[in-house]
Amino acid sequence: MRSIRRALRLRLSGAALVLLVAAAGLLYSGVRWLLTDQFDAALHTKLLTFTTLIEQEGEGVELGFIAQAMPEFSAPSEPEYVQMWLTSRVEGWVLYRSPSLEGGDLPKFAGTEERPVIRSLALPDGRAGRAIGAEFVIHHYDPGSSGTGAAHVLLVLARGTAALERALRLLLVGTSAVILLLLGAGLLLGGQALTRGLRPLDELARHVGAIEDPLRAPRFDPAGVPAELAPLVESHNQMLGRVCKAFERERRTSANIAHELRTPLAELLVLAETAQRYPADPLENTRRLEELREIAEQMSTLIATLLELARMESGHVPLEIESIDLAEMVRDCWSPLASVADAKRQTFRQLAGRGPLVRADRVALSILLANLLRNAVDHAPVGDQIGCEVANTGARCELVLSNAANDLTPADLDKLTEPFWRASKSREDRSHIGIGLSLVRRLAELLEVELSFQLEERVFRARLSFEVC
């Protein structure tokens, strides 16, 4: 199982390690460049010192220093090296060679006094080193009686870089140790910070894990919750609310089913006991049998409707989507109800003409519209007008069926599609079983039709939004 804490710790540690290594690399490179630049600057300073110690008078060149005054050029271990050539004389004429060279030569290369050439090389004793080379004109010059011009001298100075390399290795080791120390401290402090940062998530997990009965579970207090967890806490609390509503709907549905089955069963028992105790003439028996048949038909219709609703809820309903003339479909669904509406002196605002064309299954759409229209006829007051309007909104069209609903309250809208829910006055009417709008809701979901109910100024409106062909 993946762990957010472990993943965050690994990623943060990896990112910190990359940043530390990058920073250490930049620091090491900068310090290496700085130390090397200081090393080269020391070589350049010593080179300039040599240029001031050479004098010329006429054709004679005199060195103003002695080897004993510069013991670094004759040291038994890790000596420095210097060699000078008179480039204005015979090629290769050596002006001076330090004792440390022991008759050997340094490589010739030269820049100027201001911009000498500096390079790394292997010293005569095999050590790694750096050398500086420059060609210059003797500063202290006296032409004398001969009138000879100032001579040109090529000077190469070299020294070992062992001390520099030791300093750089020490810097590298120290930097690596600091990286490891910072990484270890970061892991420790980062782990503690992650624990504190994820504490609200742990509390939410414990809260969810402790829920045994969603109906009695308290909501998680959003106060003090980090902004990142606020949507999760809100969704959790909303989910508990939906679960409670679902359980409540199931309880009401179970109670309504029990009521619907208990009433006809009680009537059957009463009729059976009455027939058994009080034998009647053939006409009375016929009436009693007719009542028994009506009750049986009612129970059969109830069971068939329950089975149909269960089949729809399972999604095992084949659909054949086609283009359907909505106005014509509304008129066809109203025709069987016209006589019932006439008996209640109700009028229906018919849709004239053709269209719009919508995409739906013909059978499913006819059941959906028939149930909505039947609901309007059954619950509209005597003499009321049942409205029917269609509005096009581009890619979709909206069908609105309306009727007066004096006994309905806004609080009842959420219960309309619950199986067997009926307003209290409707329970006495055996022709209603309270499942029509449940079928409407499920059919709308299958057809991908947007369904909504509204109650404004005691007028009930059912809105259906279709995709236009």
ChimeraX attribute file (.defattr): number of C-alpha atoms within 10 A of each C-alpha:
attribute: neighborCount
match mode: 1-to-1
recipient: residues
	/A:1	3
	/A:2	6
	/A:3	8
	/A:4	11
	/A:5	14
	/A:6	12
	/A:7	11
	/A:8	14
	/A:9	17
	/A:10	13
	/A:11	12
	/A:12	16
	/A:13	18
	/A:14	13
	/A:15	12
	/A:16	17
	/A:17	17
	/A:18	12
	/A:19	13
	/A:20	19
	/A:21	16
	/A:22	12
	/A:23	14
	/A:24	17
	/A:25	15
	/A:26	12
	/A:27	15
	/A:28	17
	/A:29	13
	/A:30	12
	/A:31	15
	/A:32	18
	/A:33	12
	/A:34	12
	/A:35	16
	/A:36	17
	/A:37	12
	/A:38	12
	/A:39	16
	/A:40	17
	/A:41	13
	/A:42	12
	/A:43	20
	/A:44	23
	/A:45	11
	/A:46	13
	/A:47	21
	/A:48	14
	/A:49	11
	/A:50	17
	/A:51	21
	/A:52	13
	/A:53	14
	/A:54	18
	/A:55	18
	/A:56	20
	/A:57	18
	/A:58	16
	/A:59	17
	/A:60	13
	/A:61	17
	/A:62	13
	/A:63	14
	/A:64	11
	/A:65	11
	/A:66	8
	/A:67	11
	/A:68	9
	/A:69	8
	/A:70	12
	/A:71	14
	/A:72	18
	/A:73	22
	/A:74	18
	/A:75	12
	/A:76	9
	/A:77	10
	/A:78	17
	/A:79	19
	/A:80	22
	/A:81	23
	/A:82	23
	/A:83	22
	/A:84	24
	/A:85	21
	/A:86	21
	/A:87	19
	/A:88	15
	/A:89	12
	/A:90	9
	/A:91	9
	/A:92	12
	/A:93	12
	/A:94	16
	/A:95	16
	/A:96	13
	/A:97	19
	/A:98	21
	/A:99	19
	/A:100	21
	/A:101	19
	/A:102	10
	/A:103	8
	/A:104	12
	/A:105	16
	/A:106	19
	/A:107	12
	/A:108	15
	/A:109	17
	/A:110	18
	/A:111	16
	/A:112	13
	/A:113	17
	/A:114	10
	/A:115	11
	/A:116	17
	/A:117	17
	/A:118	20
	/A:119	13
	/A:120	14
	/A:121	18
	/A:122	14
	/A:123	22
	/A:124	16
	/A:125	12
	/A:126	9
	/A:127	14
	/A:128	15
	/A:129	19
	/A:130	20
	/A:131	25
	/A:132	25
	/A:133	27
	/A:134	25
	/A:135	22
	/A:136	19
	/A:137	19
	/A:138	19
	/A:139	15
	/A:140	15
	/A:141	19
	/A:142	18
	/A:143	14
	/A:144	13
	/A:145	9
	/A:146	10
	/A:147	11
	/A:148	15
	/A:149	17
	/A:150	21
	/A:151	20
	/A:152	16
	/A:153	21
	/A:154	22
	/A:155	27
	/A:156	26
	/A:157	22
	/A:158	26
	/A:159	24
	/A:160	22
	/A:161	19
	/A:162	13
	/A:163	9
	/A:164	15
	/A:165	16
	/A:166	11
	/A:167	15
	/A:168	18
	/A:169	13
	/A:170	12
	/A:171	16
	/A:172	17
	/A:173	12
	/A:174	12
	/A:175	19
	/A:176	16
	/A:177	12
	/A:178	14
	/A:179	19
	/A:180	15
	/A:181	12
	/A:182	15
	/A:183	18
	/A:184	13
	/A:185	12
	/A:186	18
	/A:187	17
	/A:188	12
	/A:189	12
	/A:190	18
	/A:191	18
	/A:192	12
	/A:193	13
	/A:194	16
	/A:195	14
	/A:196	12
	/A:197	14
	/A:198	16
	/A:199	12
	/A:200	15
	/A:201	17
	/A:202	13
	/A:203	12
	/A:204	19
	/A:205	11
	/A:206	11
	/A:207	14
	/A:208	15
	/A:209	9
	/A:210	10
	/A:211	12
	/A:212	9
	/A:213	9
	/A:214	16
	/A:215	14
	/A:216	10
	/A:217	16
	/A:218	12
	/A:219	16
	/A:220	16
	/A:221	11
	/A:222	15
	/A:223	7
	/A:224	8
	/A:225	15
	/A:226	14
	/A:227	9
	/A:228	8
	/A:229	15
	/A:230	14
	/A:231	13
	/A:232	14
	/A:233	19
	/A:234	15
	/A:235	12
	/A:236	16
	/A:237	18
	/A:238	13
	/A:239	13
	/A:240	19
	/A:241	16
	/A:242	13
	/A:243	14
	/A:244	17
	/A:245	13
	/A:246	12
	/A:247	14
	/A:248	13
	/A:249	17
	/A:250	14
	/A:251	12
	/A:252	17
	/A:253	16
	/A:254	14
	/A:255	13
	/A:256	20
	/A:257	18
	/A:258	12
	/A:259	14
	/A:260	19
	/A:261	14
	/A:262	12
	/A:263	12
	/A:264	18
	/A:265	15
	/A:266	11
	/A:267	14
	/A:268	18
	/A:269	12
	/A:270	12
	/A:271	16
	/A:272	15
	/A:273	11
	/A:274	13
	/A:275	15
	/A:276	10
	/A:277	9
	/A:278	9
	/A:279	10
	/A:280	13
	/A:281	8
	/A:282	9
	/A:283	9
	/A:284	12
	/A:285	13
	/A:286	12
	/A:287	11
	/A:288	18
	/A:289	15
	/A:290	12
	/A:291	15
	/A:292	18
	/A:293	13
	/A:294	14
	/A:295	18
	/A:296	15
	/A:297	12
	/A:298	19
	/A:299	17
	/A:300	12
	/A:301	13
	/A:302	20
	/A:303	13
	/A:304	12
	/A:305	16
	/A:306	17
	/A:307	12
	/A:308	14
	/A:309	19
	/A:310	13
	/A:311	12
	/A:312	17
	/A:313	15
	/A:314	9
	/A:315	12
	/A:316	9
	/A:317	12
	/A:318	10
	/A:319	13
	/A:320	10
	/A:321	14
	/A:322	13
	/A:323	14
	/A:324	19
	/A:325	16
	/A:326	23
	/A:327	20
	/A:328	18
	/A:329	18
	/A:330	19
	/A:331	15
	/A:332	14
	/A:333	20
	/A:334	19
	/A:335	11
	/A:336	12
	/A:337	15
	/A:338	16
	/A:339	12
	/A:340	14
	/A:341	23
	/A:342	14
	/A:343	10
	/A:344	16
	/A:345	13
	/A:346	18
	/A:347	16
	/A:348	17
	/A:349	12
	/A:350	15
	/A:351	17
	/A:352	9
	/A:353	9
	/A:354	11
	/A:355	15
	/A:356	20
	/A:357	18
	/A:358	19
	/A:359	20
	/A:360	25
	/A:361	18
	/A:362	17
	/A:363	11
	/A:364	21
	/A:365	22
	/A:366	16
	/A:367	16
	/A:368	22
	/A:369	20
	/A:370	22
	/A:371	19
	/A:372	20
	/A:373	22
	/A:374	18
	/A:375	16
	/A:376	23
	/A:377	25
	/A:378	17
	/A:379	17
	/A:380	23
	/A:381	17
	/A:382	16
	/A:383	13
	/A:384	16
	/A:385	19
	/A:386	20
	/A:387	17
	/A:388	19
	/A:389	14
	/A:390	18
	/A:391	12
	/A:392	13
	/A:393	11
	/A:394	8
	/A:395	9
	/A:396	14
	/A:397	18
	/A:398	19
	/A:399	19
	/A:400	16
	/A:401	20
	/A:402	23
	/A:403	24
	/A:404	22
	/A:405	18
	/A:406	13
	/A:407	12
	/A:408	16
	/A:409	13
	/A:410	13
	/A:411	9
	/A:412	14
	/A:413	14
	/A:414	10
	/A:415	17
	/A:416	20
	/A:417	19
	/A:418	20
	/A:419	23
	/A:420	27
	/A:421	24
	/A:422	18
	/A:423	16
	/A:424	8
	/A:425	8
	/A:426	15
	/A:427	17
	/A:428	9
	/A:429	8
	/A:430	13
	/A:431	10
	/A:432	16
	/A:433	21
	/A:434	22
	/A:435	20
	/A:436	24
	/A:437	20
	/A:438	20
	/A:439	25
	/A:440	21
	/A:441	18
	/A:442	19
	/A:443	22
	/A:444	20
	/A:445	15
	/A:446	18
	/A:447	18
	/A:448	14
	/A:449	20
	/A:450	14
	/A:451	18
	/A:452	13
	/A:453	16
	/A:454	13
	/A:455	19
	/A:456	11
	/A:457	8
	/A:458	15
	/A:459	14
	/A:460	23
	/A:461	21
	/A:462	18
	/A:463	19
	/A:464	18
	/A:465	21
	/A:466	24
	/A:467	18
	/A:468	20
	/A:469	13
